[in-house]
Amino acid sequence: MLTSIFTACCALSLCMATERLVNDSRPELFSKLHALVFGCSLLVYNIHPAVKKRVSSTIGLPRLTKHHQPVYASLAVIGILLAASALPEMTPNMFLVCALLGFISFAYTLPILPFKKKKRIRDVGWLKILSLTAVWTIVTSVLPMLYWHVGVQRFPFEILLRGTFIFVLCIIFDIRDVQADKNSNINTLPHIIGLPNSYRLMNAALLLFGVLGIGQYLRHPLWYRMGAVIITAVVTRLVAEYLKTNNTERAYLVYADGMMMLYALLVLLL
């Protein structure tokens, strides 16, 4: 429950970070776009545990029991209501993008993929990391541009920066889940290339993140965004090192997911 709320806050904060760039001003906290992003995040991260029949598995920080499920259901309903409140201001392009994102999000946890044996996206290792990266990138960078009627071609570095950053975080979480995925016969990136190469890939992606930050600065000379990229890249690498020996659910929630909040706050407050 806490995980889904914090994750929704992370998505909202990254969305606002993009808005500050495209509008050249700090966005207001309450808007239809924010209701849409926060509401959809709550819905996606709570609908599955809300309807799950088995009550013995662990989801996020707490154990899922019959006492927790009504809370998950309530959060999912709140998410639906928030998202629905944004419908009047959604453009046709936003509808199309949200429909695609919705399909990917639900296919992540529900076995609806058209394989010979129906699978979830999360059961296909390479597809798992690509879909998570794509969804988070589109929600937090492309969707705000569509909402404010700004052409995505005007801010290509913002989209590339966001995608690279999310990809790094996905690698960190795949490393955490390496044993559980192995037990479930899911060939994620760490299984395919090994843990040492996974860390090397993460380092290369963080370096690319910094290079893209320089590219964005040359296009939009805003020192606070360049500073946010550098600080976030350094802290994210330190966090990845810390999580090697402190790999609890709470540590990943606060430190790994917290990198999204850190980057957004640096962009919004500097």
N, C-alpha and C positions, 0 to 999 in steps of 0.2 A: 504493500500500500504506500509506504513512504517512498519506496523506490520509484513508483510510477509518478507520484507527485513531483519528486525532485527531477526526474527525467523530463517531465512536461515543462518544468521551470527552465531546464537547460535548453530545450528546444525553443522556448519563447525568448530566452535571452539571446541566443544566436540569431534568431529572426530579427530582433531589435538591433543587433549589431550591424546586420545588413541594411536595415532601414536608415541607420545613421549615415551610411555611405551614400545611398541612392538619393536621400532627401537633404543631405548636408546639414542635418540637425538631429538632436536627440529626440527619439519618438516618444509620444505619450504612452503611458503604461496600458491604458484601457482603449482598445479599438476592436473593430470586428475581425481584423486579421489576427490579432492576438487571441481573441476568443476561439477562432477557428483552429489555430495551431495548438493552443493549450487543450482545447476540448478534444480534438482528434487524438492527441497524445494520450490523454486520460483514457479515451475509449479503447485505443489499440492495446495499451498495456494492462487494461483491467478486464476486458471482455472475456479473454480466455480463462483466467482463474475464476471468473464469476460463473461460468457455465460448466467448468470442469467437474466431472462426476467423481473421479477419484480424489480423496481428500488426504492422502498420506504423503504427497510429494512436497518438495520445497520450492517455493517461487519467491525470488528476491530475498529479503531478510527474514520475514516470518514464515512459519510453516502454514500451509494452506489447510484449513479445517472448515467444518460446517459453520463455525462461528465467524470466520473471516469472509466467507463467500458473500454474505449480504453487503459487507462493506465494499468489496470489489464491485458488486453489482451497482451499488449506489454511485460509486465513482464513475463507472461506465455510463450511467444515466446522466450524470452531471456533464460528462464529456459530450454526449449526444446533444444535450440542450444548448451547451455553449457553441458547439459547431453549427447547430441549426440556426442560432441567432445571427450567424454571419452569412447565411444563404442570400439574403436580399442584396448584399454588396459584392457577391461573387460574379466575376466575368465568365463568359463561356470558356475561355482558356483555363481559368482557374478550376472550373467544373471538370474539364477533361483531365487536367493534371491531378486533381484530388481523386478522381475515379481510378486513375492508374495507380496512384499511391495507395489507395484503399485496397485494391486487388493485391498488390505486392505485400502489404502489411498483413492481410488476413491469410494469404498463401504462405506466409512465414510460419504460422502456427497451425494452420489447418491443411490436411492432405488433399489439396485440390489441383495439384500440378498434373498435367496430362501425360505422365509417364506410364509405362506398362504396369508398374505397381505404383499406385498413387503415393506421392511423397509431399512433405512440406519443404519449403525453401530452406529451412534451417537444417534439413537432413542432407543437403547437397553442399558440401563444404565451400567450394569456390563460388557457388551461387549465393550462399549465405552472406559472405563478406561483401560481395558486389552489390547485392540488393540493399543491405543495411547502409552502405556508403551512399548509394544512389538516393535512397529515400530521405535520409537525413540531409543530404546536400540540397536536394530539390526543395524540401520543406523549409529549410532555414536560409536559403539564398535565392532560389528561383521564384518561389511563391511570393515573397515580399516584393520582388520586382514586378510580377504580374499584377499584384494588388495595387501598386502605385503607378501602374501603366508606364513602366520603364522598360525599354528594350534590353533583354539579357545580353545582347551583344555589346552594350555599353560598359558592362562590368564583368568581363570574362575572368579576370584574376580573382575576383571575389568568389566565383563559383569554383574555380580550380583550387583556391586556398581552402575553401570549406571541404571539398571532396578529399583533398590530401590529409587534412587534419582528422576528419572522421575515419579515414582509412587507417591512420595510425592507431586511433583508439580501438578500432575493430581488431587489429592485430593483437593489441594488449589483452583484450577480452578473449580472443581465440587461444592465446597462450594460457590464460587462466583455465579455460575449459578443455585443455588438451587431453587430460585423462578421461573426463566424462564423455567427450566426443569419441575417443578411442573405444570406450566400452559400448558406445551406441553405433559403432561402425560408421562414423561420420568423418570423412577425410577433409578436415579443414586445412588451412594454409600451413600451420605448424607441422601437421602430419605429412604434408606433401613435400615441404622443403626442409623440415627439421627446425628445432628451436634456435640453434645458432644462426641459421640463415634468416629466420623470422626476425630476430633482433637486428640483423644487418639490414634487412629490408625496412624495418621500422626506422632505423637511423637514416637510411637513404631518403625515406619519405619525409622525415623531419627536416633534413637538409633541403629537400625540394620545397617544403613548406616555407623555409626561410628565403629561398631564391624567389619563389612566387611573391613573397612579401615585398622583396626589393622591386620586382617587376610592377607590382601594384603601386608602390611608392613613386616610381618613375612616371606612372600614368596619372596617379592621383597623389600628389605630394602632401600626404597627411601623416605627420610624424607619429601621432598617437596609434595609428593602425600598424605602422612599422614596428613601434615599440611593443605593441601587444603580440605581434607575431614572434619576435625574438624572445620575449619573456616566456610566452607560452611554450615555445619549442624547447627551451632549456628546462623549464619546470616539468614538462611532460616526460622528458628523458629521465630526469631524476625520479619521477614517480614510477616509471617503468622499472627502474633499478630497485626502488624501495619495495615494489610489489613482488619481486622475486622471492622475498623471504617473509612477506606479510600479505599473503594472498587470501584474506578473508573477504566475505561478501561485503561487509561494512567498509573495509579499506578500499575495495574497488568502487563502491558507490561514492564515497567521499572524495577519493583522490583521482581515480580514472575518469569517472563521469564529471567530477568537479573541474576537470580541465576545460570543459566546454563553458562552464560558468565563469571560470577565471578569464578566459579569452574574451568572453562577451563583456564582462565587467570592466576589463582593461580598455576595451574599445569605447564603452559607453561613458566611463567616468574620467578617463585621462583628459 
